[in-house]
């Protein structure tokens, strides 16, 4: 889970994890109430179904010591929350709710209980479309503008494959649509630069050309113009796509890049490589088709 | 044209899952569940696909070869299943039609909720970082006509297979279908597979609510189950994965695998005569391990949390052994992955 790790939090890790997992929703508390309800009022079959599982989860997954022990064997920091999926919230909470509603006497009382239950469900949750129902612009479910950019670059490039830099969302989305668009920055590097997992000192390491691109275009750090152009040469990056008004637009124009097209919100810049690479696929036609592995230890 | 193709692939998916599942769940002279047949068939399909895919991938053969090879078991199983169980299918269809007449309100409600949830995942736009791997991997495989040898993030050739993903061949199946049908990868993953997953989830919810209640309460429970999914939202919950990242392997693990295992456990506890329950469980566990590496952690935990206490309470200790046998695929995958992460070996993408 982002920003929470077992090493720093010890047995407090579980509660922090749970708190992030629930993020203000009351459904986990409803799960506990549902278990209690079944313990107190449930039929034998329902007890047999839900209670042993709940008890097992309590002593394992929801035991604060378990992530600490597990972390010594595996790195569980990022994925421990997935064990919370084992609690059958989606089954037991509706089941308990229906039982409570229909246990109430028919008529006004039942209606009131049903209304209260629904109110609890609504107030205790975060609606999935609370920020709006975002209808996709096209059948590919990516922005129309990205399709336009892809087309503009390929029309300009003339070669089958070309390499480019995109900003965050487009960097993550372009290859889902256009596999012929190679990227100079991969997902992890982009994220680490963006969330400052890469320190200024790390990005200042001149040996890695992608660092210079990230430093300038993601972190807006100062980069020597010649070293930036050298980074584009070394990574064979011909195109840079930036939001219109990007703070480094003036810098990259000064470095010799020029605009080859623009869309509603983005500008596509081109850099004329001294020695443009021709990208091709690895030739497997003569390869021996045998399993190849190496024992490293 | 794309929409028509997508609908055909969607129908094909369910026909294949039904054919695969029938071989495991259908009883000629007994009751069987169509929901379980489709769900178990889903995992049987991906488990068998992994068995066919891995040798092709690990010997650097093209995706198009895998596509041709994969058609053979699919066609064979479709024919065998139709011949063996065609009459059972017709009988089941008649039973369901009869049930629709008797329980009209439940079916209307189920159809409406399914249609709404399917429409929601089919038309919404969601930005997720993981799609940068899963979907781009499908486009890259189709474009290069190879399997997992190029880095989906950048398009660069990879020196060795990334083992975290290599056994999760679920997305390679999407590549195969795209390669055969020429359906765009984004439509296949975010469209067809999202709808497929959502329909299976709805089927399971219908089965579970009918398990608990046999009157109008089941309709209320079914609606509430989907409602909880719409409300229990943080970036970590399985409900969020279902509603926003439906097609991803993790979503399948959290919303189909864990739920169907729970459903099987409910059937076991209730004493219903489900023959071959542990074979179905094994298929689900094995299939899940080929869908996402998340399975290697959560599936063994789920199986043990449910079946071990039951075995102890009922003093049926053989169930512990059966449960352990079911999670062997996950344990093997976990061991292989740990050895890879600890740097014991690498599997190359070119012979050396």
HADDOCK unambig.tbl for C-alpha pairs under 7 A between the chains (distance, minus, plus):
assign (segid A and resid 21 and name CA) (segid B and resid 234 and name CA) 6.31 0.50 0.50
assign (segid A and resid 21 and name CA) (segid B and resid 236 and name CA) 5.55 0.50 0.50
assign (segid A and resid 21 and name CA) (segid B and resid 237 and name CA) 6.55 0.50 0.50
assign (segid A and resid 22 and name CA) (segid B and resid 234 and name CA) 6.30 0.50 0.50
assign (segid A and resid 23 and name CA) (segid B and resid 234 and name CA) 5.77 0.50 0.50
assign (segid A and resid 25 and name CA) (segid B and resid 232 and name CA) 6.56 0.50 0.50
assign (segid A and resid 27 and name CA) (segid B and resid 232 and name CA) 6.39 0.50 0.50
assign (segid A and resid 45 and name CA) (segid B and resid 270 and name CA) 6.54 0.50 0.50
assign (segid A and resid 48 and name CA) (segid B and resid 269 and name CA) 6.88 0.50 0.50
assign (segid A and resid 49 and name CA) (segid B and resid 266 and name CA) 6.03 0.50 0.50
assign (segid A and resid 49 and name CA) (segid B and resid 269 and name CA) 6.48 0.50 0.50
assign (segid A and resid 52 and name CA) (segid B and resid 309 and name CA) 6.12 0.50 0.50
assign (segid A and resid 53 and name CA) (segid B and resid 305 and name CA) 5.53 0.50 0.50
assign (segid A and resid 53 and name CA) (segid B and resid 306 and name CA) 5.39 0.50 0.50
assign (segid A and resid 56 and name CA) (segid B and resid 305 and name CA) 5.52 0.50 0.50
assign (segid A and resid 57 and name CA) (segid B and resid 305 and name CA) 6.67 0.50 0.50
assign (segid A and resid 83 and name CA) (segid B and resid 298 and name CA) 5.78 0.50 0.50
assign (segid A and resid 85 and name CA) (segid B and resid 238 and name CA) 6.21 0.50 0.50
assign (segid A and resid 85 and name CA) (segid B and resid 254 and name CA) 6.26 0.50 0.50
assign (segid A and resid 86 and name CA) (segid B and resid 258 and name CA) 6.95 0.50 0.50
assign (segid A and resid 86 and name CA) (segid B and resid 302 and name CA) 6.16 0.50 0.50
assign (segid A and resid 90 and name CA) (segid B and resid 225 and name CA) 5.58 0.50 0.50
assign (segid A and resid 90 and name CA) (segid B and resid 228 and name CA) 6.20 0.50 0.50
assign (segid A and resid 90 and name CA) (segid B and resid 229 and name CA) 6.99 0.50 0.50
assign (segid A and resid 91 and name CA) (segid B and resid 225 and name CA) 6.53 0.50 0.50
assign (segid A and resid 94 and name CA) (segid B and resid 221 and name CA) 5.53 0.50 0.50
assign (segid A and resid 94 and name CA) (segid B and resid 224 and name CA) 5.46 0.50 0.50
assign (segid A and resid 94 and name CA) (segid B and resid 225 and name CA) 5.79 0.50 0.50
assign (segid A and resid 95 and name CA) (segid B and resid 221 and name CA) 6.06 0.50 0.50
assign (segid A and resid 98 and name CA) (segid B and resid 217 and name CA) 6.61 0.50 0.50
assign (segid A and resid 98 and name CA) (segid B and resid 220 and name CA) 6.89 0.50 0.50
assign (segid A and resid 98 and name CA) (segid B and resid 221 and name CA) 6.10 0.50 0.50
assign (segid A and resid 125 and name CA) (segid B and resid 231 and name CA) 4.64 0.50 0.50
assign (segid A and resid 125 and name CA) (segid B and resid 232 and name CA) 5.48 0.50 0.50
assign (segid A and resid 125 and name CA) (segid B and resid 233 and name CA) 6.96 0.50 0.50
assign (segid A and resid 126 and name CA) (segid B and resid 231 and name CA) 4.99 0.50 0.50
assign (segid A and resid 126 and name CA) (segid B and resid 232 and name CA) 6.17 0.50 0.50
assign (segid A and resid 126 and name CA) (segid B and resid 233 and name CA) 5.39 0.50 0.50
assign (segid A and resid 127 and name CA) (segid B and resid 230 and name CA) 5.75 0.50 0.50
assign (segid A and resid 127 and name CA) (segid B and resid 231 and name CA) 4.50 0.50 0.50
assign (segid A and resid 127 and name CA) (segid B and resid 233 and name CA) 6.68 0.50 0.50
assign (segid A and resid 128 and name CA) (segid B and resid 230 and name CA) 5.27 0.50 0.50
assign (segid A and resid 128 and name CA) (segid B and resid 231 and name CA) 6.06 0.50 0.50
assign (segid A and resid 128 and name CA) (segid B and resid 233 and name CA) 6.05 0.50 0.50
assign (segid A and resid 133 and name CA) (segid B and resid 124 and name CA) 6.87 0.50 0.50
assign (segid A and resid 134 and name CA) (segid B and resid 124 and name CA) 5.37 0.50 0.50
assign (segid A and resid 134 and name CA) (segid B and resid 125 and name CA) 5.49 0.50 0.50
assign (segid A and resid 135 and name CA) (segid B and resid 123 and name CA) 5.64 0.50 0.50
assign (segid A and resid 135 and name CA) (segid B and resid 124 and name CA) 4.43 0.50 0.50
assign (segid A and resid 135 and name CA) (segid B and resid 125 and name CA) 5.53 0.50 0.50
assign (segid A and resid 136 and name CA) (segid B and resid 123 and name CA) 5.79 0.50 0.50
assign (segid A and resid 136 and name CA) (segid B and resid 124 and name CA) 5.20 0.50 0.50
assign (segid A and resid 136 and name CA) (segid B and resid 125 and name CA) 4.45 0.50 0.50
assign (segid A and resid 139 and name CA) (segid B and resid 187 and name CA) 6.61 0.50 0.50
assign (segid A and resid 140 and name CA) (segid B and resid 186 and name CA) 5.31 0.50 0.50
assign (segid A and resid 140 and name CA) (segid B and resid 187 and name CA) 5.70 0.50 0.50
assign (segid A and resid 141 and name CA) (segid B and resid 125 and name CA) 5.68 0.50 0.50
assign (segid A and resid 172 and name CA) (segid B and resid 129 and name CA) 6.55 0.50 0.50
assign (segid A and resid 172 and name CA) (segid B and resid 132 and name CA) 5.05 0.50 0.50
assign (segid A and resid 173 and name CA) (segid B and resid 132 and name CA) 6.12 0.50 0.50
assign (segid A and resid 175 and name CA) (segid B and resid 136 and name CA) 5.34 0.50 0.50
assign (segid A and resid 176 and name CA) (segid B and resid 132 and name CA) 6.51 0.50 0.50
assign (segid A and resid 176 and name CA) (segid B and resid 135 and name CA) 5.32 0.50 0.50
assign (segid A and resid 176 and name CA) (segid B and resid 136 and name CA) 4.10 0.50 0.50
assign (segid A and resid 176 and name CA) (segid B and resid 139 and name CA) 6.19 0.50 0.50
assign (segid A and resid 176 and name CA) (segid B and resid 186 and name CA) 6.64 0.50 0.50
assign (segid A and resid 177 and name CA) (segid B and resid 186 and name CA) 6.70 0.50 0.50
assign (segid A and resid 179 and name CA) (segid B and resid 139 and name CA) 5.83 0.50 0.50
assign (segid A and resid 179 and name CA) (segid B and resid 140 and name CA) 5.40 0.50 0.50
assign (segid A and resid 179 and name CA) (segid B and resid 143 and name CA) 6.49 0.50 0.50
assign (segid A and resid 182 and name CA) (segid B and resid 154 and name CA) 5.31 0.50 0.50
assign (segid A and resid 182 and name CA) (segid B and resid 155 and name CA) 5.20 0.50 0.50
assign (segid A and resid 183 and name CA) (segid B and resid 154 and name CA) 4.54 0.50 0.50
assign (segid A and resid 183 and name CA) (segid B and resid 155 and name CA) 6.89 0.50 0.50
assign (segid A and resid 184 and name CA) (segid B and resid 154 and name CA) 6.57 0.50 0.50
assign (segid A and resid 185 and name CA) (segid B and resid 154 and name CA) 6.86 0.50 0.50
assign (segid A and resid 186 and name CA) (segid B and resid 153 and name CA) 5.32 0.50 0.50
assign (segid A and resid 186 and name CA) (segid B and resid 154 and name CA) 5.62 0.50 0.50
assign (segid A and resid 187 and name CA) (segid B and resid 153 and name CA) 6.18 0.50 0.50
assign (segid A and resid 287 and name CA) (segid B and resid 351 and name CA) 6.94 0.50 0.50
assign (segid A and resid 288 and name CA) (segid B and resid 351 and name CA) 6.41 0.50 0.50
assign (segid A and resid 289 and name CA) (segid B and resid 59 and name CA) 4.79 0.50 0.50
assign (segid A and resid 289 and name CA) (segid B and resid 60 and name CA) 6.26 0.50 0.50
assign (segid A and resid 290 and name CA) (segid B and resid 59 and name CA) 4.95 0.50 0.50
assign (segid A and resid 290 and name CA) (segid B and resid 351 and name CA) 6.51 0.50 0.50
assign (segid A and resid 291 and name CA) (segid B and resid 58 and name CA) 5.73 0.50 0.50
assign (segid A and resid 291 and name CA) (segid B and resid 59 and name CA) 5.15 0.50 0.50
assign (segid A and resid 292 and name CA) (segid B and resid 347 and name CA) 6.00 0.50 0.50
assign (segid A and resid 292 and name CA) (segid B and resid 348 and name CA) 5.57 0.50 0.50
assign (segid A and resid 292 and name CA) (segid B and resid 351 and name CA) 5.25 0.50 0.50
assign (segid A and resid 292 and name CA) (segid B and resid 352 and name CA) 6.24 0.50 0.50
assign (segid A and resid 293 and name CA) (segid B and resid 345 and name CA) 6.85 0.50 0.50
assign (segid A and resid 293 and name CA) (segid B and resid 346 and name CA) 5.52 0.50 0.50
assign (segid A and resid 293 and name CA) (segid B and resid 347 and name CA) 4.23 0.50 0.50
assign (segid A and resid 293 and name CA) (segid B and resid 348 and name CA) 5.60 0.50 0.50
assign (segid A and resid 294 and name CA) (segid B and resid 345 and name CA) 5.41 0.50 0.50
assign (segid A and resid 294 and name CA) (segid B and resid 346 and name CA) 5.57 0.50 0.50
assign (segid A and resid 294 and name CA) (segid B and resid 347 and name CA) 6.68 0.50 0.50
assign (segid A and resid 295 and name CA) (segid B and resid 344 and name CA) 5.78 0.50 0.50
assign (segid A and resid 295 and name CA) (segid B and resid 345 and name CA) 4.36 0.50 0.50
assign (segid A and resid 295 and name CA) (segid B and resid 346 and name CA) 6.89 0.50 0.50
assign (segid A and resid 296 and name CA) (segid B and resid 343 and name CA) 6.39 0.50 0.50
assign (segid A and resid 296 and name CA) (segid B and resid 344 and name CA) 4.95 0.50 0.50
assign (segid A and resid 296 and name CA) (segid B and resid 345 and name CA) 4.97 0.50 0.50
assign (segid A and resid 297 and name CA) (segid B and resid 343 and name CA) 7.00 0.50 0.50
assign (segid A and resid 297 and name CA) (segid B and resid 344 and name CA) 4.90 0.50 0.50
